[in-house]
Amino acid sequence: MKIDLSGKSALITGGGRGIGREIAFKLASAGCDVAICDIDATTAEATAKDLEATGIKSIGIAANVADAASVEAMFKTFIEKFGKMDILVNNAGITRDGLVMRMKEEDWDAVLTVNLKSAFLCCREAARPMMKARSGTIISIASIVGLMGNAGQANYAAAKAGMIGLTKTLAKEFSSRNITVNAVAPGFIKTAMTDKLTDDDRAKLTNAIPLERLGYPDDIANAVLFLASPMASYITGHVLSVNGGLYM
Ligand code: NAP
């Protein structure tokens, strides 16, 4: 079955690069109209321009997903352009790694706010148009680290575990309105985020992965496309691990 999302509209947070950009192009390849949210206006607009060249409708929206007023304005702009929201992908995220003994309070707060509070703010805004339409799908990009923990990432692991709790709760709260809420938990994926790893750490990691490679953004985009498609219409509250077998 070929996935056809024509006539649908999606908002991808942090869609200007990395996994978010790949998700945007994957949904566009199925005919979905896509808005790109990025904290940087130039990146958001440039990505939207590239997406429009594929034949879909797209806009770039500069927004800080950690800020309630900015998120509210972003949804207003989205609805003005597309009239409805079918798909929300909570993808924006940051890391501020360090062992807990040395972790600064500001690094804890930044990661919890950008990675977790943002998903709450965006889901709360998306609920209104989706409930009105009695349909919609929300997909949040969590992490393997939220499932298994990782030394040096207490803030990030807590945020991603929180995102999984939020996903399951909203799946229950929104189900009566035919809105599905799921998460994708990537393993270690080749992006700017993992470029920070030393060669030695990357080699150790690769050895520990049963499929013997880091993931590609495309691996995550494929999972999101599936969850956004009618093929997944009976799946809600699920966490789909895409990690090469690193955590089972
Ligand atoms: P990335 O390359 O660093 O991209 C993150 C994107 O989020 C960027 O476009 C960034 O914008 C945007 N962003 C950051 N803070 C924002 C804010 N406050 N408001 C709006 N946008 C903001 O990261 P990635 O590797 O693609 O990761 C994407 C998601 O997957 C994240 O949630 C991450 O935690 C998750 N994930 C990644 C991996 C991995 O191995 N890479 C593994 C598991 C989970 P700017 O570029 O303009 O700053």
Residues whose N, C-alpha, C, O or C-beta is under 5 A from the ligand:
A	BS01	NAP	G14 G15 G16 R17 G18 I19 G20 C37 D38 I39 D40 T43 A63 N64 V65 A66 N91 A92 G93 V114 I141 A142 S143 I144 P186 G187 F188 I189 T191 A192 M193 T194
